[in-house]
Amino acid sequence: MKNNKIHISIVTPIYGCCSSLNSLYERLNRTLSTITNDFEIIMVNDASPDNAWEGIKELALKDKRVKGINLSRNFGQHKAITAGLDYASGDWIVVMDCDLQDQPEEIVKLYNKAQEGYDIVFGRRSERKDGFFKKLSSKLFYKVYDYFTESKVDNTIANFSIISKKVLDSLKELREQNRMYPLFINWIGFNKTEIDIEHAKREEGKSSYTIKKLIDLAIDSIVSQSNKPLKLSIKFGFIVSLLSLFYAFWLIVRYFLFSIPTEGWTSVMVSIYFIGGLLFANMGILGLYIGKIFDETKNRPIYIVQETT
């Protein structure tokens, strides 16, 4: 490169797609060269089980514009993205997945749209090439998330995006443990838009998001972004208390006016179990928030880097 100024940084977390690394590099190199030669490709190895780090080091030896970050263990996709963003130095930063479903050739569309005056451009997967379960789980996740956070998030939009340097600088100030890249970008603001892109089928491996991981991600995202579950538990508690008062009043009226005796053991036990279940549920919700506060107050690093190229 003629100078040390980086125009475009590519950040991609690597997990379970070692066989795609060479193709990813070649397609990125070919595409980015049509825009600028001053680019860097930051590959973050999130403890990939398929020896991806060796592949990243080979690419780094081949091309100095490839930079590798090897995390000490698996921290998760969005923390791996954070690591890559912390090392990025470009005027524009592209975040994409490594499995080639985010096609490198579509970066040109994102970049050209950004040059129209946008700080953030997300790729909208108008025709997702994912399986039925993944598309369904994504829709359900965002429906629930939208309800609890009172927002509107497009489930066809994932991580594939381009952001400006000033957006990156603002993003770096958010050092929360519970992280989800597109939600953070939406919260930051700035001049944002979306464009349609072509989404490809997954050629190698399979998604690492199991049902359990998706549920955990949904809980973490909702608890970290909204206190609506607490408000709902309070409202529900007041409603149950109000209904119990009405029922008690009805029992008193029925006994004194109509001489109808109140049922004993069965009604009492049902009431105890019902109220006990509500109390445990509310304590669980409260415990989630206390747990997240505990995680933040420990002030641990978001990720730990074992080695870099």
C-alpha positions as CSV (number, residue, x, y, z in Angstrom):
1,M,0.0,0.0,0.0
2,K,1.2,3.5,-0.7
3,N,0.3,4.8,2.8
4,N,-0.8,3.6,6.2
5,K,-4.3,5.0,5.8
6,I,-7.0,2.3,5.7
7,H,-10.1,3.2,3.8
8,I,-12.1,0.1,4.4
9,S,-11.9,-2.5,7.2
10,I,-13.7,-5.8,7.0
11,V,-14.5,-7.4,10.3
12,T,-15.7,-11.1,10.3
13,P,-15.9,-13.5,13.2
14,I,-14.7,-16.9,12.4
15,Y,-16.4,-20.1,13.7
16,G,-16.9,-23.4,12.0
17,C,-16.1,-22.3,8.5
18,C,-12.3,-23.0,8.1
19,S,-12.9,-24.5,4.6
20,S,-14.4,-21.2,3.4
21,L,-11.5,-19.0,4.4
22,N,-9.6,-19.1,1.2
23,S,-12.7,-18.4,-0.9
24,L,-13.7,-15.6,1.5
25,Y,-10.3,-14.0,1.2
26,E,-10.2,-14.3,-2.6
27,R,-13.7,-12.9,-3.1
28,L,-13.0,-10.0,-0.7
29,N,-9.7,-9.2,-2.3
30,R,-11.3,-9.2,-5.7
31,T,-14.3,-7.1,-4.6
32,L,-12.5,-4.5,-2.4
33,S,-9.8,-3.9,-5.1
34,T,-12.5,-2.4,-7.3
35,I,-13.0,0.2,-4.6
36,T,-9.6,0.7,-3.1
37,N,-6.3,-1.1,-2.4
38,D,-6.1,0.5,1.1
39,F,-8.2,-2.1,3.0
40,E,-7.7,-4.6,5.8
41,I,-9.5,-7.9,6.5
42,I,-9.8,-8.6,10.2
43,M,-10.6,-12.2,10.9
44,V,-11.5,-13.0,14.6
45,N,-11.1,-16.6,15.5
46,D,-13.7,-17.3,18.2
47,A,-12.2,-20.6,19.3
48,S,-13.3,-22.3,16.1
49,P,-13.1,-26.1,16.5
50,D,-11.8,-26.7,13.0
51,N,-8.3,-25.3,13.3
52,A,-9.3,-22.0,11.6
53,W,-6.5,-20.1,13.3
54,E,-3.9,-21.9,11.2
55,G,-5.8,-20.9,8.1
56,I,-6.0,-17.3,9.2
57,K,-2.2,-17.2,9.8
58,E,-1.5,-18.6,6.4
59,L,-3.6,-15.9,4.8
60,A,-1.9,-13.2,6.9
61,L,1.5,-14.5,5.7
62,K,0.3,-14.3,2.1
63,D,-1.2,-10.8,2.4
64,K,-0.3,-8.3,5.1
65,R,-3.7,-6.7,4.7
66,V,-5.2,-9.8,6.4
67,K,-5.1,-9.4,10.2
68,G,-5.9,-12.2,12.6
69,I,-7.2,-12.1,16.2
70,N,-7.2,-15.3,18.2
71,L,-9.5,-15.2,21.2
72,S,-8.6,-17.2,24.2
73,R,-11.9,-19.1,24.2
74,N,-15.3,-19.0,22.6
75,F,-16.9,-15.7,23.7
76,G,-19.7,-15.7,21.2
77,Q,-20.3,-14.1,17.8
78,H,-21.2,-10.6,18.9
79,K,-18.2,-10.3,21.3
80,A,-16.0,-11.5,18.6
81,I,-17.4,-8.8,16.4
82,T,-16.5,-6.3,19.2
83,A,-12.9,-7.5,19.2
84,G,-12.6,-7.0,15.4
85,L,-14.2,-3.5,15.7
86,D,-11.8,-2.5,18.4
87,Y,-8.9,-3.3,16.1
88,A,-10.4,-1.8,13.0
89,S,-8.9,1.5,11.7
90,G,-10.7,2.2,8.4
91,D,-12.7,5.2,7.4
92,W,-15.5,2.7,6.7
93,I,-16.0,-0.6,8.5
94,V,-17.9,-3.6,7.1
95,V,-19.2,-6.3,9.4
96,M,-20.1,-9.7,7.8
97,D,-20.4,-13.4,8.6
98,C,-17.7,-15.8,7.4
99,D,-19.9,-18.5,5.9
100,L,-20.3,-16.6,2.6
101,Q,-24.1,-16.2,3.0
102,D,-23.1,-12.6,3.2
103,Q,-21.6,-12.3,-0.2
104,P,-18.5,-10.2,-0.5
105,E,-19.6,-8.8,-3.9
106,E,-22.5,-7.1,-2.2
107,I,-20.1,-4.8,-0.3
108,V,-19.9,-2.6,-3.4
109,K,-23.7,-1.9,-3.0
110,L,-23.3,-1.1,0.7
111,Y,-20.3,1.2,0.0
112,N,-21.9,3.1,-2.9
113,K,-25.1,3.7,-0.9
114,A,-23.0,5.0,2.0
115,Q,-21.4,7.5,-0.3
116,E,-24.8,9.1,-0.8
117,G,-24.5,10.6,2.8
118,Y,-25.3,7.7,5.1
119,D,-23.3,6.7,8.2
120,I,-24.9,3.3,8.4
121,V,-26.1,1.0,5.6
122,F,-27.5,-2.4,6.5
123,G,-28.1,-5.2,3.9
124,R,-31.7,-6.4,3.8
125,R,-32.0,-10.1,2.9
126,S,-35.2,-9.8,0.9
127,E,-35.0,-13.5,0.0
128,R,-33.3,-15.3,2.8
129,K,-31.6,-18.6,1.8
130,D,-31.9,-20.1,5.3
131,G,-33.7,-23.1,6.5
132,F,-37.3,-23.0,7.7
133,F,-36.4,-23.3,11.4
134,K,-33.8,-20.5,11.3
135,K,-36.2,-18.1,9.5
136,L,-39.0,-19.0,11.9
137,S,-36.9,-18.6,15.0
138,S,-35.6,-15.2,13.7
139,K,-39.2,-13.9,13.2
140,L,-40.2,-15.1,16.6
141,F,-37.2,-13.5,18.3
142,Y,-37.8,-10.1,16.8
143,K,-41.5,-10.2,17.4
144,V,-40.9,-10.9,21.1
145,Y,-38.0,-8.3,21.2
146,D,-40.2,-5.6,19.5
147,Y,-42.9,-6.2,22.1
148,F,-40.7,-5.9,25.1
149,T,-38.6,-3.1,23.9
150,E,-41.4,-1.2,22.1
151,S,-39.3,-0.9,19.0
152,K,-39.6,-2.1,15.4
153,V,-36.7,-4.3,14.1
154,D,-36.6,-5.9,10.6
155,N,-36.0,-9.6,10.9
156,T,-34.5,-9.7,7.4
157,I,-31.5,-7.6,8.6
158,A,-28.6,-9.2,10.4
159,N,-25.0,-8.2,10.8
160,F,-24.0,-7.4,7.2
161,S,-23.5,-3.7,7.1
162,I,-21.1,-0.8,6.6
163,I,-20.6,2.0,9.2
164,S,-18.5,5.2,9.2
165,K,-15.6,5.9,11.5
166,K,-17.7,8.2,13.7
167,V,-20.3,5.5,14.2
168,L,-17.5,3.1,15.2
169,D,-16.1,5.6,17.7
170,S,-19.5,5.8,19.3
171,L,-20.0,2.1,19.3
172,K,-16.6,1.6,21.1
173,E,-18.0,3.6,24.0
174,L,-20.6,0.9,24.7
175,R,-18.8,-1.7,26.8
176,E,-21.7,-3.7,28.1
177,Q,-21.3,-7.5,28.6
178,N,-24.6,-8.4,26.8
179,R,-24.0,-7.5,23.2
180,M,-25.9,-7.7,19.9
181,Y,-24.3,-5.7,17.1
182,P,-27.3,-4.6,15.0
183,L,-29.3,-3.6,18.2
184,F,-26.4,-1.5,19.4
185,I,-26.2,0.2,16.0
186,N,-29.9,0.9,16.0
187,W,-29.6,2.5,19.5
188,I,-26.7,4.7,18.5
189,G,-28.7,6.5,15.8
190,F,-27.0,8.6,13.0
191,N,-28.1,8.6,9.4
192,K,-29.1,5.1,8.6
193,T,-30.7,3.2,5.7
194,E,-31.1,-0.3,4.3
195,I,-30.8,-1.8,0.8
196,D,-31.7,-5.1,-0.7
197,I,-28.9,-7.5,-1.1
198,E,-28.6,-11.1,-2.5
199,H,-28.4,-13.6,0.3
200,A,-26.6,-16.9,-0.5
201,K,-27.1,-20.5,0.7
202,R,-24.7,-21.7,3.4
203,E,-22.1,-23.8,1.5
204,E,-20.1,-25.2,4.4
205,G,-21.0,-26.3,7.9
206,K,-24.2,-25.3,9.8
207,S,-25.3,-22.5,12.1
208,S,-23.9,-22.7,15.6
209,Y,-27.1,-21.2,17.0
210,T,-29.0,-24.0,18.7
211,I,-32.5,-23.6,20.3
212,K,-30.9,-23.1,23.7
213,K,-28.5,-20.4,22.4
214,L,-31.3,-18.6,20.6
215,I,-33.4,-18.6,23.8
216,D,-30.4,-17.4,25.8
217,L,-29.7,-14.6,23.3
218,A,-33.4,-13.5,23.3
219,I,-33.4,-13.3,27.2
220,D,-30.1,-11.5,27.3
221,S,-31.1,-9.0,24.6
222,I,-34.5,-8.2,26.2
223,V,-33.2,-7.9,29.8
224,S,-30.3,-5.7,28.7
225,Q,-32.4,-3.4,26.5
226,S,-35.7,-3.2,28.4
227,N,-37.3,-3.2,31.8
228,K,-40.8,-4.0,30.5
229,P,-40.8,-7.5,32.0
230,L,-40.5,-5.9,35.4
231,K,-43.4,-3.5,34.7
232,L,-45.5,-6.4,33.4
233,S,-44.9,-8.5,36.5
234,I,-45.9,-5.5,38.7
235,K,-49.1,-5.0,36.7
236,F,-50.0,-8.6,36.7
237,G,-49.4,-8.7,40.5
238,F,-51.8,-5.8,41.0
239,I,-54.4,-7.5,38.7
240,V,-54.2,-10.8,40.7
241,S,-54.5,-8.9,44.0
242,L,-57.5,-7.0,42.7
243,L,-59.2,-10.1,41.5
244,S,-58.6,-11.8,44.8
245,L,-60.2,-8.9,46.7
246,F,-63.3,-9.1,44.4
247,Y,-63.4,-12.8,45.0
248,A,-63.1,-12.4,48.8
249,F,-65.8,-9.7,48.8
250,W,-68.1,-12.1,46.8
251,L,-67.5,-14.9,49.3
252,I,-68.4,-12.6,52.2
253,V,-71.6,-11.4,50.4
254,R,-72.6,-15.0,49.5
255,Y,-72.1,-16.2,53.1
256,F,-74.0,-13.5,54.9
257,L,-76.8,-13.0,52.3
258,F,-77.3,-16.4,51.0
259,S,-75.9,-18.6,53.8
260,I,-73.7,-20.4,51.4
261,P,-70.6,-21.8,53.1
262,T,-67.2,-21.2,51.7
263,E,-65.3,-24.3,50.4
264,G,-62.3,-25.1,52.5
265,W,-59.2,-27.0,51.8
266,T,-59.4,-27.2,47.9
267,S,-59.8,-23.5,47.3
268,V,-57.2,-22.6,49.8
269,M,-54.6,-25.0,48.4
270,V,-55.3,-23.8,44.8
271,S,-54.9,-20.2,45.9
272,I,-51.6,-20.9,47.7
273,Y,-50.1,-22.8,44.7
274,F,-51.3,-20.0,42.3
275,I,-49.9,-17.2,44.4
276,G,-46.7,-19.2,45.1
277,G,-46.1,-19.7,41.4
278,L,-46.6,-16.0,40.7
279,L,-44.1,-15.1,43.4
280,F,-41.5,-17.5,42.1
281,A,-42.0,-16.2,38.6
282,N,-41.6,-12.6,39.7
283,M,-38.6,-13.4,41.8
284,G,-37.1,-15.2,38.7
285,I,-37.6,-12.1,36.5
286,L,-36.1,-9.9,39.2
287,G,-33.2,-12.3,39.6
288,L,-32.4,-12.0,35.9
289,Y,-32.0,-8.3,36.2
290,I,-29.9,-8.6,39.4
291,G,-27.7,-11.1,37.6
292,K,-27.1,-8.8,34.7
293,I,-26.2,-6.0,37.1
294,F,-23.8,-8.3,38.8
295,D,-22.2,-9.2,35.5
296,E,-21.7,-5.5,34.7
297,T,-20.3,-4.5,38.1
298,K,-17.6,-7.2,37.9
299,N,-16.2,-5.0,35.0
300,R,-14.6,-8.0,33.3
301,P,-13.2,-7.5,29.8
302,I,-15.6,-8.3,27.0
303,Y,-13.1,-10.7,25.4
304,I,-9.5,-11.8,25.9
305,V,-7.0,-12.0,23.0
306,Q,-4.6,-14.9,23.1
307,E,-2.6,-14.0,19.9
308,T,-2.7,-11.7,16.9
309,T,-1.0,-11.9,13.5
